[in-house]
Amino acid sequence: MSKLQDLADQVRQLGSATESASAQLAALTKRIEQMQQQLVSAGRAGVDVESVRNSLSATSSLARSATASAAQASQLAKQFANSLAGIGGRSGGSSGHGSNDGLPGSAIPGGREFLSDTPENQPLKRDAARMNTQYGYYTVAMHGDTNGKEVLMQETLIGANKLAEVIQSDSAWNNQPVFMLACHTGEGNNPIGQQLADLLGVPVRAPNGVAVVSQSTGDPVAYKVQQTDVGDIFIKSSFLTFLPRSS
């Protein structure tokens, strides 16, 4: 019970820090609007340099406060996520290293996730579990290799044959099409998405690029990352459907 109380306290602190950051950002926005008006007036006539200097100083102070509050909110959010993951790991659920049905990974609505039980994977596990159901599909959530030919089953890199074997062993798979929430599995020539379709004899949908779950809608989203001199550019992509090829 004390652990739940700690979580409740963290939620309250997070809410307070977020409200503080929001209020300070709103004040910062208002201050910027005032500065814009002052600069317009200064450009016409009667420049009040001291007033503009004071506004700049106040704006800088507000910006520092808002940044500090936002950083605090971010840290509290991380602490809350870690605490929540800790409760989940001790509540009798899957440890991420296997499940009571003898298969690797853990069952999720409509399929299975094969992510290792590391701190950085906890948000991905939650995303896989909350993703909107892909009706008519068996969902596979895991990391994909950038070569498009292999996936990471927890901590082991495997190919299409092993993945097909595990899917066929899962009683939740009823010979329905497969949806892959796994980066790069539909990318390149003869990707693992196509190979899996051939092995299972069913259509497979896989991302042509990186795959994530939208934080706002819960829908799966695919995009490509293009590196430029000024940083990475994210370009919307799609999930491709691979049909079984006749042998």
For each residue, the residues with C-beta under 8 A, 3 or more apart:
1: 4 5
2: 5 6
3: 6 7 83 86 87
4: 1 7 8 87
5: 1 2 8 9
6: 2 3 9 10 83
7: 3 4 10 11 80 83 84 87
8: 4 5 11 12
9: 5 6 12 13
10: 6 7 13 14 76 79 80 83
11: 7 8 14 15 80
12: 8 9 15 16
13: 9 10 16 17 76
14: 10 11 17 18 73 76 77 80
15: 11 12 18 19
16: 12 13 19 20
17: 13 14 20 21 69 72 73 76
18: 14 15 21 22 73
19: 15 16 22 23
20: 16 17 23 24 69
21: 17 18 24 25 66 69 70 72 73
22: 18 19 25 26
23: 19 20 26 27
24: 20 21 27 28 62 65 66 69
25: 21 22 28 29 66 70
26: 22 23 29 30
27: 23 24 30 31 62
28: 24 25 31 32 59 62 63 66
29: 25 26 32 33
30: 26 27 33 34
31: 27 28 34 35 55 58 59 62
32: 28 29 35 36 59
33: 29 30 36 37
34: 30 31 37 38 55
35: 31 32 38 39 52 55 56 59
36: 32 33 39 40
37: 33 34 40 41
38: 34 35 41 42 48 51 52 55
39: 35 36 42 43 52
40: 36 37 43 44
41: 37 38 44 46 48
42: 38 39 46 47 48 49 52
43: 39 40
44: 40 41
45:
46: 41 42
47: 42 52
48: 38 41 42 51 52
49: 42 52 53
50: 53 54
51: 38 48 54 55
52: 35 38 39 42 47 48 49 55 56
53: 49 50 56 57
54: 50 51 57 58
55: 31 34 35 38 51 52 58 59
56: 35 52 53 59 60
57: 53 54 60 61
58: 31 54 55 61 62
59: 28 31 32 35 55 56 62 63
60: 56 57 63 64
61: 57 58 64 65
62: 24 27 28 31 58 59 65 66
63: 28 59 60 66 67
64: 60 61 67 68
65: 24 61 62 68 69
66: 21 24 25 28 62 63 69 70
67: 63 64 70 71
68: 64 65 71 72
69: 17 20 21 24 65 66 72 73
70: 21 25 66 67 73 74
71: 67 68 74 75
72: 17 21 68 69 75 76
73: 14 17 18 21 69 70 76 77
74: 70 71 77 78
75: 71 72 78 79
76: 10 13 14 17 72 73 79 80
77: 14 73 74 80 81
78: 74 75 81 82
79: 10 75 76 82 83
80: 7 10 11 14 76 77 83 84
81: 77 78 84 85 122 123
82: 78 79 85 86 119 122
83: 3 6 7 10 79 80 86 87
84: 7 80 81 87 88
85: 81 82 88 89 119 122
86: 3 82 83 89 90
87: 3 4 7 83 84 90 91
88: 84 85 91 93
89: 85 86 93 95 117
90: 86 87
91: 87 88
92:
93: 88 89 106
94: 98 99 100 105 106 107
95: 89 98 117
96: 105 106 115 116 117 121 125 154
97: 104 116 117 154
98: 94 95 102 103 104 105
99: 94 102 103 104 105 106 107
100: 94
101: 107 170 171
102: 98 99
103: 98 99 112 166 169 170
104: 97 98 99 114 153 154 166
105: 94 96 98 99 112 113 114 115 142 153 154
106: 93 94 96 99 112 113 125
107: 94 99 101 111 112 172
108: 111 112 113 128 129 131 139 141
109: 129 131 133 139
110: 133 134 137 138 139 172
111: 107 108 137 138 139 140 141 172 173 179
112: 103 105 106 107 108 138 139 140 141 167 170 172
113: 105 106 108 125 128 129 140 141 142
114: 104 105 140 141 142 151 152 153 154 166
115: 96 105 121 124 125 128 141 142 143 154
116: 96 97 121 152 154 155
117: 89 95 96 97 121 154
118: 121 122
119: 82 85 122
120: 123 124
121: 96 115 116 117 118 124 125
122: 81 82 85 118 119 125 126
123: 81 120 126 127
124: 115 120 121 127 128 141
125: 96 106 113 115 121 122 128 129
126: 122 123 129 130
127: 123 124 130 131 212 213
128: 108 113 115 124 125 131 139 141 181 213
129: 108 109 113 125 126
130: 126 127 213 218
131: 108 109 127 128 134 139 141 181 213 218 219 220
132: 217 218 219 220
133: 109 110 139
134: 110 131 137 139 179 205 220
135:
136: 176 177
137: 110 111 134 176 177 178 179 205
138: 110 111 112 167 170 172 173 174 176 177 178 179
139: 108 109 110 111 112 128 131 133 134 178 179 180 181
140: 111 112 113 114 163 167 178 179 180 181 182
141: 108 111 112 113 114 115 124 128 131 181 182
142: 105 113 114 115 151 152 153 181 182
143: 115 151 152 182 183
144: 148 150 151 152 180 182 183 184 185 192 211
145: 148 149 150 151 152 157 184
146: 183 184
147: 150 184 188
148: 144 145 184 185 186 187 188 191 192
149: 145 159 160 188 190 191 192 195
150: 144 145 147 157 158 159 192
151: 114 142 143 144 145 157 158 163 182 185 192
152: 114 116 142 143 144 145 155 156 157 158
153: 104 105 114 142 156 157 158 162 163 166
154: 96 97 104 105 114 115 116 117
155: 116 152
156: 152 153
157: 145 150 151 152 153
158: 150 151 152 153 162 163
159: 149 150 162 163 192 195
160: 149 163 164 192 195 196 198 199
161: 164 165 199
162: 153 158 159 165 166
163: 140 151 153 158 159 160 166 167 192 196
164: 160 161 167 168 196 199 200
165: 161 162 168 169
166: 103 104 114 153 162 163 169 170
167: 112 138 140 163 164 170 173 178 196 200
168: 164 165 173 200
169: 103 165 166
170: 101 103 112 138 166 167 173
171: 101
172: 107 110 111 112 138
173: 111 138 167 168 170 176 178
174: 138
175: 200 201 202
176: 136 137 138 173 202
177: 136 137 138 202 203 204 205
178: 137 138 139 140 167 173 196 197 200 202 203 204 205
179: 111 134 137 138 139 140 204 205 220 239
180: 139 140 144 185 186 193 196 204 205 206 207 211
181: 128 131 139 140 141 142 207 211 213 220
182: 140 141 142 143 144 151 185 206 207 211
183: 143 144 146 207 209 210 211
184: 144 145 146 147 148 187 188 191 207 209 210
185: 144 148 151 180 182 191 192 193 206 207 211
186: 148 180 191 193 194 205 206 207 208 239 240 242
187: 148 184 191 207 208 209
188: 147 148 149 184 191
189:
190: 149 194 195
191: 148 149 184 185 186 187 188 194 195 206 242
192: 144 148 149 150 151 159 160 163 185 195 196 206
193: 180 185 186 196 197 204 205 206 240 242
194: 186 190 191 197 198 204 242 245
195: 149 159 160 190 191 192 198 199
196: 160 163 164 167 178 180 192 193 199 200 204 206 242
197: 178 193 194 200 201 202 203 204 242 243 244 245
198: 160 194 195 201 244 245 247
199: 160 161 164 195 196
200: 164 167 168 175 178 196 197 204 244
201: 175 197 198 244
202: 175 176 177 178 197 244
203: 177 178 197 241 242 243 244
204: 177 178 179 180 193 194 196 197 200 241 242
205: 134 137 177 178 179 180 186 193 239 240 241 242
206: 180 182 185 186 191 192 193 196 239 240 242
207: 180 181 182 183 184 185 186 187 210 211 220 222 237 238 239 240
208: 186 187 222 224 237 238 239 240
209: 183 184 187 222 223 224 225 237
210: 183 184 207 222 223 224 225 237
211: 144 180 181 182 183 185 207 220 221 222 239
212: 127 220 221 223
213: 127 128 130 131 181 218 219 220 221
214: 217 218 219 220 221
215:
216:
217: 132 214
218: 130 131 132 213 214
219: 131 132 213 214
220: 131 132 134 179 181 207 211 212 213 214 239
221: 211 212 213 214 236
222: 207 208 209 210 211 236 237 238 239
223: 209 210 212 234 235 236 237
224: 208 209 210 234 235 237
225: 209 210 232 233 234 235
226: 232 233 234 235
227: 232 233
228: 231 232 233
229:
230:
231: 228
232: 225 226 227 228
233: 225 226 227 228
234: 223 224 225 226
235: 223 224 225 226
236: 221 222 223
237: 207 208 209 210 222 223 224
238: 207 208 222
239: 179 186 205 206 207 208 211 220 222
240: 186 193 205 206 207 208
241: 203 204 205
242: 186 191 193 194 196 197 203 204 205 206
243: 197 203
244: 197 198 200 201 202 203
245: 194 197 198
246:
247: 198
